[in-house]
């Protein structure tokens, strides 16, 4: 076996292990070998070998009902939290914003062709929009996507468009959204990704002046009237200005 083929096999094994770990979620905290085989299409012997390796590393834990997340993941979770948790001042600002505007506040960053929620402050209202920290959402629509893609390369925009329900032709519409948001200083969306859901977003800038994150307010469309959208944009802009003054190069700030 050549070095090149050995490297490729190693990368494939790592990807398979990550795919297995990604099957675990809050809705499915336990998973059996047969479920992994069904979800991945891998041979049972391959699944057992990978699962045993993950168990030996503490990343999976065997129970009588299946496998759950192992205690070894606590170390990675602790490191991720320390690296990505926002400073107290920023958390306070988000709490105040959610309390004042009574909608959910999120901070998103780009990871490849998705946006990742790195912080959230829920709306105090019973009917509200909730995205868990760490959740990945598509970039082909939504207020925050229009902000986050401002500095995107043509190649990235094409990849995002291909991931959408509309195909590569969606690039043109995305560019229109991005230009409109850049000109207005904020972006809004109504039911673009999910019916009945609206959002308003503004950019958070790094020291280089590029967009590094999006600060958003989101909630039921019925509450996002034209007047309220304008008010949300103003409040978000003031909050983002405060963050920009501090130099928000997260997670290195």
N, C-alpha and C positions, 0 to 999 in steps of 0.2 A: 504494500500500500504506500503510495507517495505521500509526502508531507502535505501537499495541497489537498488530496482527498481526505486525509486524516483530519485536517483542520476543518474541512467542510462537514465531516461527520460529527466533529465535536460541537460545531456551531448548531447543527441540526438537533443534537441531543439537548443542548441548552435551551433551544427554542421550544422543544417538546416539553421540557420540564416547566418552563414558564407558562406554556399553554395549559398544563395540568393545574398549576397553582391558580391561574386566572379563572378556573371553573368554580372556585370557592367564592362565595359572596354572602352578604347578610341574609339573603333569601335562601341560600343553600350553603350552610356552614359545614355540612358533612357530605362526603361524596364517596361512593363505593367504586371498586375497580371496574365493575361492569358498566357503571355510568361514565367513567372516564373513557373506556373502550368505545362506547356508543357515541360520545361527544367528539372524540378525536379521530376515530377510525384507525387507531393504532392496534397492533396485535396485542393480545392479552399478555404475552410474555414480555413484550417491550414495556407495556404499562407497569407491570409488576416490578421490573428492573428499575425503572425511573422512580417509581413511588418508594421503593426500598431505599434508594440513594437519597431521596428527599427526606425520608424519615430518619436516616442515619445522620443527616445534617441538621436535624431539628426543625426543618421547614414544614414537615407534615407530622401528624400525631395519629397513631392508629387507635381506634376505639372499636367497640363491639358492633357499631353500626356503620363504620366506614372511617374515612380519614378526614381530619380537621386541621386547621392551621396550627402549626407547631410552635412551641415556645421560642425557637430560634428566630422567628420573625419579629419578636419583641425588640431585638437589637436593631434590626433594620427600621422598624417603626419609630424607635426612639431617635435614631439618627435623622430620619426623614422629618420628624416633628421639629427637632432642633434646627434643622437647616431651612425649613419652609414656614415655620410658624411666624406670623407677623408680630412685630414689636407691640408692646402694650399700648403705646400711643395710637398706633394705627387701628388696633382692635377697639379702642375706646371711640375713635372717630366713626368706625363702622356701626357700633352700637347706637351712637347718637343719631346717625343718619337713618338707621332702621326705625328707631323710636320716633323720630320727627316726621319722616315720610310714610311710615307704617307699611313699608314694602320690604321684601327680602333684599339684602345687600350681598353681592358676590364679588370676588376678585378672581379673574381668569388669566391664565398664561397659555401660550402656544406650545404644544408638543407635537411636532410633525404635522399631521393633517387633522389634529383634534385640539380642542381647548380643554384645559384641566382647571377645575375649581380648586384653588388653594386656600380660600378662606370664605366663610359665610356668616352672616348674622341674619337670623330668620325674622320675618315680619311678625309683629305682635298680633296680627289678625288671624282668626280661625281659618279662613280661606286664604291660603298663601302658596307661594312657589318655593319648593325646597329641593336643593341639589346638595348631595353629600360632598364634603371635602374629599378630593381625590377622584371624583367622578369625571369621566371624559365625555364631552359632547362634540358634535360635528362642527366644522368650520364653514360649511356651505350655506349657512343661514344663521340669523340671530343678530341682535344688536352688538354683542361683544365681538362676534366674528368680524363684523364690518370695521371695528376698531383695530382688532389684533392683526388683521391682514394688510394694514396700511403700508408696511414696508416689505410685503411679501414679494418674492421673485415671480416672474411669469411661470416658471416651472412648478413652483409650489401651488400657485393658483390653479394650474391645470390639474394637478394631482388632487386638490381639494374638490374641484368640479367633477372629476371622474368618480369621486366617492359619493357624490350626491345622487338623488333620484333623477336628476335632469341631464346627467352626462356632461361631456366636455363643453357643450354649448352654453353651459351655465356660467362660464368664465366672464362673458360679456356682462351679464346681470350683476355678478359679484363686483366687477370693476366699477360699475355705475354706483353700487351701494357704497363702496370704499371711497370713491371720489366725493360723493355727496356727504358722507360722514366727515371726511377731512375738511371739507368746506364749512360745514355747520359747527364742527367742534364736538359733535355728539352723534350717536346713532340710535335709532328706534326700530323696533320690530313688533309686528302684530300677527301672531299665528303663522309665522313663516316655517317654524319647525314643529310646532305643536298647537293645534287649534285651541283658542281661548287663552293663550299665554302671550304676554307682552313684556317688553324690556326696554330700558334706556341705558346706554353705556357711554362712558367717556374714557379717553386714554390716560394711562399713567406713564410718564416718560422717564427714561433712564438718564444718566448724566450725559450720554451721547446725544440726547434729543430724540432717540427712536422710541417707539411704543414698546414697552416691556410687559404691560399688563392692561387689563380692562376692568374698570370699576363699574358695576351695574346695579340697577334696581329692577326687580322683576316681580310680576304678579298677574292676577287675572286681567284679561283685556278690558273687561267692563269697567275697571277702575283707572285704566290708562287713557283718559280722554285727552284731546289735543291740549287743553289747558294744563292738565296735570303733567303731561309729558314735558311741556316747557318748564314747569316748576321742578320736575325731577332733574332735568338737564342742568338747570341752574345750581341746584343743591349738589349734584354729583361733580359739577365743574369746580365748585368751591372746595370740595373735599379733595379732589384730585390735585388742585393747585397747591394745597397744603402738603400733600405727599410729594409732589414734584419739587417743592422748595427744599425738602429734606434730602432729595436725591434718591429716588426709589429704584435702585439696581438690584432688585430681589433675585436670588437670596443673598447677594453680597451687598448689604447696605449697613 
